[in-house]
Amino acid sequence: MVFEKGKIPDAFPPEGFGSSKARRPGGGPRQPILQIKPMTGLLGLLIGVFVLAGIAMAVTGKLGLVNIDPAQVAVKVNYLTGKKEPILRPGYTFYLPFVQEVFILDKRPQNFVMSGTEFRNRNQVPLLTVRANDGSNFRFESIEIQYSIMGAEAARVLEDSGPGDNFKREWVKAYARSILRDEFGRYSAEEIANPVVLQTAFSDAENRLRDSLEPYGITVLEMPQQKPNFDAEYERAINDRKTTDQDVERLIATEDQLKRERAQRLAGVEREKSIEMEQLRGELDRERLEAERDKTQKVKAADAFKIERESEGDSEQASLVAQADGLTEKYTKEAEGVQAQAEALESRGEVVVREALIEKLLGIRFTFVPYSRDPAPNRIEYEDTANSGVSNRLETGGSQ
């Protein structure tokens, strides 16, 4: 095996390295670059060995010192132990020539662009065309995927992709188109025209692409969202729909504004009515207080009137009781006199009755009628002058 710069040899020392029998490009044996005559002594031998090693390292570029740029990351490979050590800090790094080797990788962000119709280079490929789930087609005029290697996984990048820029060649190109077609193809053309759905599709595609590349030490940094393009007729339909959506949004905004104005007016009316209500409540409270004061005054006046009337009633009651007592005494005496007369009348009998009748007749004025009404009268009519000319009749003892 011939040792080539930039590649990891399978064994050490590399076959053909430092051999005095290395061949020229023409095929014949070539002469050593520097011929050293035999020297006597150990010192001469050591000087010769160092001179030959320096010349070999100068020819191969392996002087045991390498400078790592800030935009780079390196991997130090030990051929004896097989250990691979990532070097993340920039600056000079030492290594043991022929036993170790340092491989430098570019860690700057890379742009993978899907645009145009031709494969221009490893990071620029033709545009992406997608078949939607409804059978229609749409395309993205340009999709940019920004990616880079993960510094901590530089050893894995070296193992899977090889040294140099080999990681830029196939990994992103192999996964990007299939994953994007798969994720965008889940939707119909009408759905993918919706900005919300489009954002979801880009996010899902970016996450899936990142998950697919990270096992190889590559990560997706960003995939800006792009607008899909459709056929001309479908584009017109989309534009018409956008116009209609804008009209709907304008009407919705107008409706919202009217609702806000209505709410403001209702709030104004409520404030006015609240003020009026407070005023009415104040007037009602004032009238209630006045009514309570009037009630208190009337209750006091009624209580005073009641006391006055009760006092008058008590006085009148006392007067009437006194009068009743006097009348009771008076009529009791009169009743006793009548009772005495009755008893006297009872004791004297008919004589007393006749005397009373005679005494009664003395005050009677007789009026005689010149003709006889009844040839056999049984009564006598007379006028009682003592009783204001009231006609009376007196039964006689005529024939029955």
C-alpha positions in Angstrom: 0.0 0.0 0.0 1.3 3.5 -0.9 0.9 6.1 1.8 -1.1 9.1 0.6 -1.4 12.5 2.3 -4.8 13.1 4.0 -5.7 9.4 4.4 -5.4 7.2 7.4 -3.0 4.2 6.6 -4.1 0.8 7.7 -0.8 -0.1 9.3 2.3 1.5 10.6 4.8 2.2 9.2 3.0 3.0 5.9 4.2 0.8 3.1 6.6 2.5 0.8 7.3 5.4 3.2 11.0 6.2 3.6 12.1 3.3 1.4 15.3 3.7 -0.4 13.8 1.6 -3.2 10.9 4.0 -3.9 10.4 4.3 -7.6 10.3 7.3 -9.8 7.2 8.4 -11.7 8.7 6.8 -14.7 8.8 3.4 -13.1 12.6 3.0 -12.4 14.4 3.2 -9.1 15.2 6.6 -8.0 18.3 7.8 -6.3 18.1 9.0 -2.6 17.6 12.7 -2.2 20.6 13.0 0.0 23.5 10.6 -0.2 25.5 10.3 3.1 28.9 8.7 3.0 29.7 6.2 5.6 30.8 7.9 8.8 32.6 6.4 11.6 31.4 6.6 15.1 28.0 6.7 16.8 27.7 10.5 16.4 27.8 10.4 12.7 25.2 7.7 12.6 22.8 9.7 14.8 23.3 12.8 12.8 22.5 10.9 9.7 19.3 9.4 11.2 18.1 12.9 12.3 18.9 14.4 8.9 17.0 11.7 7.1 14.0 11.9 9.5 13.9 15.7 9.1 14.0 15.4 5.3 11.2 12.8 5.4 9.0 14.9 7.7 9.6 18.0 5.6 8.7 16.1 2.4 5.5 14.7 4.0 4.5 17.8 6.1 4.5 15.8 9.3 6.8 17.8 11.5 4.8 17.0 14.7 3.1 20.5 14.9 -0.1 21.7 13.4 -2.1 24.9 13.8 -5.8 24.6 14.3 -7.9 27.6 13.1 -10.9 28.9 15.1 -13.2 27.8 12.3 -11.8 24.3 12.5 -11.8 21.2 14.7 -9.3 18.5 14.7 -9.0 14.8 15.6 -5.7 13.3 16.8 -5.4 9.6 15.8 -2.9 7.3 17.6 -2.0 4.5 15.2 -0.6 2.3 17.9 -3.6 2.4 20.3 -6.3 3.3 17.8 -7.5 6.2 20.1 -9.1 9.2 18.5 -9.0 12.4 20.5 -11.1 15.4 19.4 -9.3 18.8 19.7 -11.9 21.6 20.1 -9.6 24.5 21.1 -7.9 26.5 18.3 -4.1 27.0 18.3 -1.0 24.8 17.9 -1.2 21.1 18.7 1.8 18.8 19.0 1.7 15.2 17.9 4.2 12.3 17.5 5.0 11.9 13.8 4.5 8.5 12.2 2.8 7.3 15.4 0.1 10.0 15.6 -1.6 12.1 13.0 -4.0 15.1 13.3 -6.9 15.4 10.9 -8.5 18.9 10.6 -12.2 19.3 9.8 -14.2 22.4 8.9 -16.7 23.3 11.6 -18.1 26.5 9.9 -21.8 26.5 9.1 -22.5 25.1 5.6 -25.4 26.0 3.3 -27.1 23.2 1.4 -29.3 24.8 -1.3 -32.0 23.2 -3.3 -32.5 25.5 -6.2 -32.4 25.7 -10.0 -32.4 22.7 -12.3 -28.8 21.4 -12.2 -26.3 19.9 -9.7 -23.8 22.7 -9.4 -21.7 21.4 -6.5 -22.1 19.2 -3.4 -24.0 21.9 -1.6 -26.3 23.1 -4.4 -28.7 20.7 -6.0 -31.9 21.1 -8.1 -35.1 22.5 -6.6 -37.5 20.4 -4.6 -40.8 19.2 -6.2 -43.4 17.6 -4.0 -46.5 15.5 -4.8 -49.2 16.4 -2.3 -51.5 13.7 -0.9 -54.3 14.9 -3.2 -52.2 14.1 -6.3 -51.3 17.7 -7.2 -47.7 19.0 -7.4 -46.1 22.0 -5.9 -42.5 23.1 -5.7 -40.1 25.3 -3.7 -37.9 27.6 -5.9 -35.3 27.6 -3.2 -34.8 25.8 0.1 -31.7 26.5 2.2 -30.5 24.1 4.9 -27.8 25.4 7.2 -25.7 22.7 8.9 -22.4 22.0 10.5 -20.5 19.3 12.2 -20.7 18.8 16.0 -17.3 19.5 17.5 -17.6 17.0 20.2 -18.5 14.3 17.6 -15.5 15.1 15.3 -14.1 11.6 15.8 -17.4 10.1 14.6 -17.4 12.4 11.6 -13.9 11.3 10.7 -14.9 7.6 11.0 -18.1 7.8 9.0 -17.1 10.5 6.4 -13.3 10.4 6.3 -10.9 13.3 6.4 -11.3 16.8 4.9 -14.6 17.9 3.4 -16.0 14.4 2.8 -18.8 15.1 5.3 -20.1 17.7 2.9 -20.5 15.4 0.0 -23.4 13.0 0.5 -25.0 13.0 4.0 -27.2 16.1 3.7 -27.9 15.4 0.0 -28.9 11.8 0.8 -31.5 12.7 3.5 -32.7 16.2 2.7 -34.8 15.6 -0.4 -36.5 12.4 0.8 -37.3 13.7 4.2 -38.7 17.0 2.9 -40.8 15.3 0.2 -42.1 12.9 2.9 -43.1 15.6 5.4 -44.5 18.1 2.8 -46.3 15.3 1.0 -48.4 14.5 4.0 -50.6 17.6 3.2 -52.8 18.6 0.3 -51.9 21.6 -1.9 -54.7 23.5 -0.2 -53.4 22.7 3.3 -49.8 23.5 2.5 -50.9 26.9 1.3 -52.0 27.6 4.8 -49.1 29.5 6.6 -49.7 27.7 9.8 -49.6 24.2 8.2 -46.6 25.2 6.2 -44.7 26.3 9.3 -45.6 23.0 11.0 -44.4 21.0 8.0 -41.0 22.9 8.0 -40.6 22.4 11.7 -41.3 18.7 11.4 -39.0 18.3 8.5 -36.2 20.2 10.2 -36.5 18.1 13.4 -36.6 14.8 11.4 -33.6 15.8 9.3 -31.6 16.8 12.4 -32.5 13.4 14.1 -31.3 11.6 10.9 -27.9 13.5 10.6 -26.9 13.6 14.3 -25.7 10.0 14.4 -23.1 11.0 11.8 -21.9 14.0 13.9 -23.8 16.5 11.7 -26.5 18.8 13.0 -29.0 21.0 11.3 -28.7 24.6 12.4 -31.6 26.3 10.6 -34.0 25.7 7.7 -35.8 29.0 6.9 -39.4 28.7 5.8 -40.1 29.2 2.1 -43.3 29.7 0.2 -44.4 26.9 -2.2 -45.3 27.6 -5.8 -48.2 26.0 -7.6 -49.5 25.8 -11.2 -50.7 29.1 -12.7 -54.4 28.1 -12.4 -53.9 27.0 -8.8 -51.9 30.2 -8.0 -54.9 32.2 -9.3 -57.2 30.2 -7.1 -54.9 30.8 -4.1 -54.7 34.5 -4.8 -58.5 34.7 -5.1 -58.8 32.8 -1.9 -56.3 35.2 -0.3 -58.4 38.1 -1.5 -61.5 36.5 -0.1 -59.8 35.7 3.2 -58.6 39.3 3.4 -62.2 40.5 2.8 -63.4 38.0 5.5 -60.7 39.3 7.8 -61.7 42.9 7.1 -65.3 42.0 7.8 -64.3 40.3 11.0 -62.2 43.3 12.0 -65.2 45.5 11.2 -67.4 43.2 13.2 -64.9 43.3 16.1 -64.8 47.1 15.8 -68.6 47.3 15.9 -68.7 45.0 18.8 -66.2 47.2 20.6 -68.2 50.3 19.8 -71.3 48.5 21.0 -69.6 47.5 24.2 -68.3 51.1 24.6 -71.8 52.5 24.0 -73.3 50.0 26.4 -70.7 50.9 28.9 -71.5 54.6 28.4 -75.3 53.9 28.8 -74.6 51.8 31.8 -72.5 54.6 33.3 -75.3 57.1 32.6 -77.9 54.8 34.0 -75.7 54.0 37.0 -75.4 57.8 37.7 -79.1 58.2 37.3 -79.7 55.2 39.5 -77.4 56.7 42.1 -79.3 60.0 41.9 -82.6 58.3 42.2 -81.3 56.3 45.1 -80.1 59.5 46.7 -83.5 61.1 46.1 -85.3 58.0 47.5 -83.0 58.0 50.5 -83.7 61.7 51.0 -87.5 61.2 50.6 -87.3 58.2 52.9 -85.5 60.2 55.6 -88.1 63.0 55.2 -90.9 60.4 55.4 -89.3 58.9 58.5 -89.1 62.4 60.1 -92.7 63.1 59.1 -93.7 59.7 60.5 -91.9 60.5 63.7 -93.6 63.8 64.0 -97.0 62.4 63.2 -96.4 59.5 65.7 -95.5 62.1 68.3 -98.5 64.2 67.4 -100.8 61.1 67.5 -99.3 60.1 70.8 -100.0 63.6 72.1 -103.5 63.7 70.7 -104.1 60.2 72.2 -102.9 61.4 75.6 -105.1 64.5 75.3 -108.1 62.6 74.2 -107.5 60.0 76.9 -107.3 62.8 79.4 -110.5 64.4 78.1 -112.2 61.0 78.0 -111.1 60.3 81.5 -112.5 63.7 82.6 -115.7 63.2 80.7 -116.0 59.7 82.0 -115.6 61.0 85.6 -118.3 63.7 84.9 -120.7 61.2 83.4 -120.1 58.7 86.2 -120.9 61.5 88.7 -124.0 62.4 86.7 -125.0 58.8 86.5 -124.5 58.5 90.2 -126.7 61.6 90.8 -129.4 60.3 88.4 -129.2 56.9 90.0 -129.8 58.5 93.4 -132.6 60.8 92.0 -134.4 58.1 90.2 -134.0 55.7 93.0 -135.8 58.3 95.3 -138.4 58.8 92.6 -138.9 55.1 92.3 -139.2 54.9 96.1 -141.9 57.6 96.0 -143.7 55.8 93.2 -143.4 52.6 95.1 -144.8 54.4 98.2 -147.7 55.7 96.1 -148.3 52.3 94.7 -148.3 50.8 98.1 -150.7 53.6 99.3 -152.9 52.9 96.3 -152.8 49.3 97.0 -153.9 49.9 100.6 -156.8 52.3 99.8 -158.0 50.4 96.8 -160.9 51.7 94.6 -161.3 55.0 96.5 -157.9 56.2 95.5 -158.6 55.2 91.9 -161.8 57.3 91.9 -160.0 60.2 93.4 -157.4 60.1 90.8 -160.0 59.8 88.1 -161.9 62.8 89.5 -158.8 64.7 89.7 -158.1 63.8 86.2 -161.5 64.7 85.0 -161.2 68.2 86.6 -158.7 69.1 84.0 -160.7 67.7 81.1 -162.7 70.1 78.8 -165.7 68.5 77.3 -167.0 69.3 73.8 -170.5 68.3 73.0 -171.6 67.5 69.6 -175.1 68.9 68.8 -176.2 65.6 67.3 -175.9 62.2 68.5 -173.7 60.0 66.6 -174.9 56.9 68.3 -178.2 56.6 70.0 -176.6 54.1 72.3 -173.1 55.3 72.7 -170.7 53.3 74.5 -168.0 56.0 74.8 -167.6 59.7 75.3 -165.1 61.6 73.2 -163.5 64.6 74.8 -160.6 66.9 74.3 -157.9 66.9 76.8 -156.9 70.6 77.1 -154.3 69.7 79.6 -152.7 67.5 76.9 -152.8 70.1 74.1 -156.2 69.2 72.6 -155.6 65.5 72.3 -158.9 63.7 71.7 -159.6 61.0 74.3 -162.5 58.7 74.8 -164.1 57.6 77.9 -165.9 54.4 78.1 -169.2 54.6 79.9 -171.3 51.9 81.3 -173.9 52.0 78.5 -175.5 48.9 77.2 -173.3 46.6 75.5 
